[in-house]
């Protein structure tokens, strides 16, 4: 008989929806809103179109949140998947094997995504989005499995504070800069220039390099803290209060991030500790809204368009690299583009790419084909 002390494990529809919302912008959604900005000229759309571009170095736009929010969501999922495996009597060895193999497979897929199949290893970029997710999630999972909550919090603080102090105390002088947080003068880029083979994304810096994986582990741990809190029986009879605590935690993290920004700038390229806190807070706040509306209030139908994407996120990420959705968009929507004024072109193309990608994922969804690692 199943142990009554083991937590009941159920899939969060809100988590699939949020994952899909996050991937929506990568799957063409950004093109829709950039198109709306071009077509209407409305300040609100123009402002949002600006948010869909990465900041060059210090600072924050919504676009800078898409990648770390996916890692945060992967963190939320882990306590649920771990509890499920434990309830199925999986051995600790098999769980370790899954965690490590998943992390390394994502690193390998990231290399393939960067044209690893060309075998031009001297000019290949080894850092990648998938690799960062794989390594940060893997190390965070190992910490989570081997520590209790108080020690996990200590790990989180040590990772973020330690990373800040290392960058502050050990500047890089190889490119002549004295600014410890500049692209030329920071320790993170310096270590990556020394240790990483192949090419770096920005020549002298890679935003998914080795050393900045350290604070990214903190992003995954924030998600795991969230998942553990949701999985616990605490306040299960008062779900609104549970959401309130999530919102309070989100606001506190954002405030910490903004205050830390004064001495350690919010910077996605360096994945700074202030960035971890600020974007972690924003991600938690957004998740809290999805969780409240979908899983507590029960308004689910509107989220289906995102769930279809969220059930196959790696599939659409890799497929867009291999399959030319823009060529398909030109085939299906080229006639409409030709008869409409030129100001409509970005909107039609953005909608077309998104629609074709979504239909592709919907077919997989109906056939229950999901790429899981």
Secondary structure, DSSP 8 states (H G I E B T S, - for coil): ---TTS------HHHHHHHHHHHHIIIIIHHHHHHHHHHH--HHHHHHHHHTS--SSSS--THHHHHHHHHHHHHHHHHHHHHHHHHTT--HHHHHHHHHHHHHHHHHHHHHHTTGGG--TTT-----HHHHHHHHHHHHHHHHHHS-HHHHHHHHHHHHHHHHHHHHHS---TTS---TTSTTT-HHHHHHHHH--S--TTSS--TT-STTHHHHHHHHHHHHHHHHHHHS-TTTT-HHHHHHHHHHHHHHHHHHHHHHTTTS---TTTT-HHHHHHHHHHHHHHHHHHIIIIIIS---GGGHHHHHHHTTHHHHHHHHHHS-HHHHHHHHHHHHHHHS-GGGHHHHHHHHHHHHHHHHHHHHHHTT-----
